[in-house]
Amino acid sequence: MNSDKQRPIRIGICGLGTVGGGTYRLLSENREEIARRLGRELEVCHLASRTPKVQFRDAGIPFSSDIFAVVDDPQVDIVVETIGGFDPARELLRRAVANGKHVVTANKALIALHGNELFELAKQNGVTIAYESAVAGGIPIIKALREGLAANAIQWLAGIINGTGNFILTAMDQKQRAFADVLKEAQALGYAEADPTFDVEGIDAAHKLTILASIAFGIPLQFDSTYTEGISAITIDDVKYARELGYVIKHLGIARRSERGVEMRVHPTLISEKRLLAHVNGVMNAVLVKGNSVGATLYYGAGAGAEATASSVVADIMDIARNSFHEAGEKTNTGLPSLAFNQLNVDLPILPIDEIDTAYYLRIEAEDKVGVMAKITGVLQNFEINIEAVIQKEPESHATGKVPVVILTDTVREKQMNQAIQALEALQEVPGRIARIRVEELDSEESQ
Amino acid sequence: MNSDKQRPIRIGICGLGTVGGGTYRLLSENREEIARRLGRELEVCHLASRTPKVQFRDAGIPFSSDIFAVVDDPQVDIVVETIGGFDPARELLRRAVANGKHVVTANKALIALHGNELFELAKQNGVTIAYESAVAGGIPIIKALREGLAANAIQWLAGIINGTGNFILTAMDQKQRAFADVLKEAQALGYAEADPTFDVEGIDAAHKLTILASIAFGIPLQFDSTYTEGISAITIDDVKYARELGYVIKHLGIARRSERGVEMRVHPTLISEKRLLAHVNGVMNAVLVKGNSVGATLYYGAGAGAEATASSVVADIMDIARNSFHEAGEKTNTGLPSLAFNQLNVDLPILPIDEIDTAYYLRIEAEDKVGVMAKITGVLQNFEINIEAVIQKEPESHATGKVPVVILTDTVREKQMNQAIQALEALQEVPGRIARIRVEELDSEESQ
């Protein structure tokens, strides 16, 4: 087999926004290096966008305003889907796969919600749907979990997988600025959308976590079972108290397998300043993975942006080119199961959030009265919740009649903590709602 | 193709020390999870060790004291080489490959020095030699560079790739202890050998860096061209002054591609405390990689130890099982070139160390006299070396008649710095040798 004589692999790109455009540019810019790696050329043979894109129409490549023209083009070997959203992306993938084409997609929402169906269709049609770019942008975390750590039973993973959220929390921490204020800056910089809900309420992170959990544990995608909590309720006070206790607040996606089942949860989390993850700042992403053999490993990089995301899209294309086109004309899937496991475990229960065990940070605005601490700690004791640390300071002014009490607890089951919080909020001395943030040790060799 | 009916892939392990024993245990411990991933069984069918290993003789698996019996065993599909060293490992690999067997090896020295020859033999025989475990233990860095970042032209990489060295530097920094003192502790803990030369003088790191540079840039393995400098000359004073300037001293392997050629160098390096790499402590490893599309990504984990290294050995076995045994009996190589590139660039020059451009930390024990600073800075000015920062303090005692002068310079070509140092050491006011440590910005999105 002389690789120099092989025909190019032909790529069709549907959607020419940030990621699609970046993919096109990267395939052009690194064309030589890519061919030197692969031993054959990658050739973009069809572009499609529902909106006019003058800059691409001049490229001398067939251009369609109907994205379905790409998946119906007999020339196309691999379809790149970068239009995003559910419709018509879902139908596009179904038709591409039915037409015997491999697909590379950056569409995390589509995979998290409809991946089970789409992967089944791909399997039936002997093609691959690759989605490295759907999680953590340019970080090859899907490959690491699915192949690099394949010898391990994965015990848990914890990731900063939404750059917007991390940008906001980092600025709150480093510049002592309020959430709403930083959000506005993030919007001005283009890091956050006009409607920031997807990012700051954790939905985007939940899509990604759902995917990571599936390939970590070999379970079907179950987005609806992923607990999702955003960062919009975090205050500067929380960030400051956390630092005082030796912690940083990060918006984490956490997946854990225990004897009782699988946890999938996205929420603000206090982590020790000693963890490497605590030093991942700004828009950067990182995923910490604990395997039963390798211990803790961490993967860090840009989680978004045209170039970083395109890096993963093109890596997927190259994997398919290498594994599925051994000789001109031959097409098979890559042999790698879409969700990393040949056999998925469909019986593993997903634990509801009130069944998880974790430690807690509580911030209580209490009445500035003698005996308040005794009452609060008494309630926690009644629920058998141990206290690890307390901050109670003189209020800056006695005028409000309030004093903040900050408590770090030992590990406890969440439903028990919910009952304790209910009891605390029923105290006459605790007039408002209690702020509660989970605390994770992420205990591993990764600290020292 | 019903995967359940496929025969197991049969593994022979040569060498049952730390890594070989760990591999055997891991294949047994995670047997079910591995089979669930692969859709077929991995079966250890032959063990060999030149020293008696009673614990393995009871395993009910054929055991040979002649390691060559494994590579000549027609039952064996994949040979695991974990004996280490050059002889007879080199001959073992040659014979395994000639016998049409795939090989998984953890032998960094063998690959760095004889990889070119062995990979050529493997190619001729249509088999794969996999070596993920040879670099950075359990971190899937070979896979990340070769596949995950395949779309990128790699610009540079910088790694903490020797755990012993990092353990020593971390202890010097955190506990203010002298090199020799910490080395003794490392030896007592089993982190360092009785003869620590390989680790502390950078030879082990140079083996690994040679491999990383080859797969990053697609060049033949060139161990002899890798500049190697150890950490035994680093003093507590250097560590303290570095901190004062906002830096940490790490023993890095650095590979960089510039217009003039490729740099491959292992040496102590000052890096900013703001870099994530500066927070990688103890025996842990990490590699920071800069690609022209993805930007900076970082990979972190345990660089040594039975379990972590076995994790990579078994991942390699699984890759081969997946890619090379599509159907019972069929054997092909994985399709991935051994050094990541289908075509290696054999013409790219490797720059000698005096041709590199870098910044420097200088520690000068100068005479405690008026006008010394002016003389020193005057010499640097003569060589057009800009000064970024200076620390000159009152000496703790004037009895020695010496005062330490610490200087951080701007970037300069190394041969120019060597001339400047020569001129400085020729000054009457500088009676001893000047300590010189390179400083790297590692500028990337990875800081903020």
Interface residues (C-beta under 8 A of the other chain):
Chain A: S3 L26 E29 N30 E33 I34 R36 R37 L38 G39 E132 G138 I139 P140 K143 A144 E147 G148 L149 A150 A151 N152 A153 T170 G218 L276 H279 V280 N281 G282 M284 A286 G291 N292 S293 V294 G295 A296 T297 L298 Y299 Y300 G301 A302 G305 E307 A308 A310 S311 S312 V313 V314 A315 I317 M318 D319 R322 N323 H326 G335 L336 P337 A340 F341 N342 Q343 N345 E445 E446 Q448
Chain B: S3 L26 E29 N30 E33 I34 R36 R37 L38 G39 E132 G138 I139 P140 K143 A144 E147 G148 L149 A150 A151 N152 A153 T170 G218 L276 H279 V280 N281 G282 M284 A286 G291 N292 S293 V294 G295 A296 T297 L298 Y299 Y300 G301 A302 G305 E307 A308 A310 S311 S312 V313 V314 A315 I317 M318 D319 R322 N323 H326 G335 L336 P337 A340 F341 N342 Q343 N345 E445 E446 Q448
